[in-house]
Every structure is written in C-alpha cells, then in structure tokens.
Amino acid sequence: MAEADDSANKSGLSSLISRWFRVSVVAVGVGMLVWVFRNWPLTPMRIAGICLMIPGLTLWLVAQFQLGNSFSVQPKARHLVTHGIYSRIRNPIYVFSTIFLVGMMLFLGWPELMLLVLSAIVVMQLFRARAEARILEEKFGDEYREYRRKTWF
C-alpha cells in the first residue's frame, strides 16, 4: 500500500510540475508579446483584443488547474471533472483558448486571419470534443450523460 501511495504522490507532483510549466510558458509568451508590441498605439481593435485576451487566458489557466491530472494530449478518461468551471462548461479549455486567440488576432490587427484561424480551430475542437465525449461516455455512462445534459459544450 505504501508503494501505491508513493506512486500517487509522484504522479501528483509530476502533474503539478507539468501544470506550472505550461503556465510559465504561457506567461513568458504573453510577456514577450507585451514587450514586443509595447510601443504600438492602442486602437479600439487592440483594446478589444486585450479585453478578450485577459479573461480568455485567465479562465483557460483556471480550467487547466481545475482539470488537474485529468489533462492529457490524447483523449483519456481518468476522472470525470464536474466542479468549478467544468460545472457549467464541459470543454472550457477549448472555449477560453478560442477567446484568447480571437483577442490576440484583434490585438495584432489581423481580423481577416482571425476568421480563417477561428474556422479551423472550431472544427478541430468540435472533432476533439466529440472524441472525448465518446471516451467519457464509455467509461462513466449515465453519470457522464447526466453531466452532459446539465452543461454547455
């Protein structure tokens, strides 16, 4: 039993380090973005971009932390996370990363590219969300179906 506890502690620590690493990479990236564009004038489009980027990034980070060690690149069913942001939105990482990217495209002054990127991202995220839903429904059955009924996307 002690070996199982030790393994769980190592796994939890590894997950925490992984999450902090992702947060650090994003923070450095945003910091670089701010530094590079610090002398650009604040147009209404850039202000709108900032107004989308800040909450999009913040809520994306919150969703990452609330997902905990259930986060994976490949769809897996480790735990059914239904607390916090996940109590309202099934795929908040997709939703808030899209909001952040739309904000970034506006901030950079690329509204035309935004439409192309947004179209591609939404299609990819819908396919991924469906794959994840199938896996979660297989593992959690009625519990997942009830959760899906109560939440958006």
N, C-alpha and C positions, 0 to 999 in steps of 0.2 A: 504494500500500500504506500509506503514511503517513496518508492521509486515512481509510482504514478503521480504522487503529489509533486515530486521534484520535476518530473517531466511537464506537468501542467504549469508549474511556476516558470520554467524555462520558456515554454511556449508563450505564456502571458507576457513575459519580459521581452521576448523576441517580437511579439505583436506590438507592444508599446513602443519599442525602439523603431520598428518599421513605420508606425503611425507618426512618430515625431520626426523621422527622416523625411517623410512625404510632406509634412507641414513645413519643415525647414526649407525644402526645395522650393515649395510654392512661395514661401515668404521671401526667399532670396530672389526668385524670379520677379515677384511683384516689386520688390525694392529696386531691382535693376531697371524695370520698366519705368518706375517713377524717376529714377536718376537720369536715364537716357532722355526722357521727354520733359524734364523739369522746366525747360525754357519755352516750351510750346505755349501759345496763348490758350486760355480757357474759353473755348467756344461753347455755345449751347449743346452741340453734339458731344463734345468731350465731357461736359458736365453730366449729361445724360448717361454717358458711358461709365463715368465714375459712380454715379448713383446706382447703376446696375452691378458694377464690378464688386463694390464693397460688400453689399449684402449677399451677393451670389457666392463670393469667396468665403465669407464668414459662415454662411449656412452650409456650404459644402464641407468646410472643416468640421463643423459641429456634427454633420451627418457621418463623416468619416470616423470620428471618435465614438459616436453612439453605436455605430456598426461593430466596433471593437474588432475582435479576432475573426469575425464572420466575413470580413473583407477578403476578397480574392480576385485575381485577374480572370480566372476561369470560373464559370458559374458552378457553385457548390452550395450544398445545403448543410451548413454546420449548425446554425441556430436560427430560429425564427425571431428576428428582432422586431418588436412591436412597440417600443417605448420612444419617448421624445418625438423628434420629427417623424420617425417611422410610424407613429400612431396616426398620422394624417396622410402621409405620402409614402407609397411603397418604394419608390426609387428616387429619393431626394438627391442623391449624388448626381444622377443624370439631370434632374431638373435644375439644380443650382449651378452645375458646371456649364450648362447651356446658357443660363442667365449671365454668368460671369463672362463667357465667350462673346455673347452678344454685346455686353458692355465694353469688352476690350476692342471689338471691331468698331464700335462707335467712337471710343476714345481715340483709336488710331486713325479715324476718318475713313474707314473702309466699309460704308454701308452696302455697297454693291457686293463685295466679297462676303459680307455678313449673310446675305440671303443664300449664297451658294454653300457656305460652311454650315449654316443653320439647317439647310435642307439635308445635307449629308449626315450631320450629327443626329438629327431627329430620326432619320431612317435607321441608322446604326443602333441607336439607343432603343428603338422600338423592337428590333430583332433581338437584341441582347436581353431586354426586359422580358420578352416572351419566353426565351430560352430559360432564364432564371425562374420564371413563374412555373414552367413545366417541372423543373427540378424540385422546387419548393413544394409544389402540389403533390408530387410523388412521395416526398418524404413526410410532409406534415398533414396531408389530406384535408380533412374537414376544418382543422384549425387554420390552415392557410386560406382555404376558400372563404371562411368567415372573415378573416383579416382582409382579404382582397375586396370583399363586399363592402367593408367599412372604410376603405381608404381610396385615395385618388392615385392614379398612375403608379 
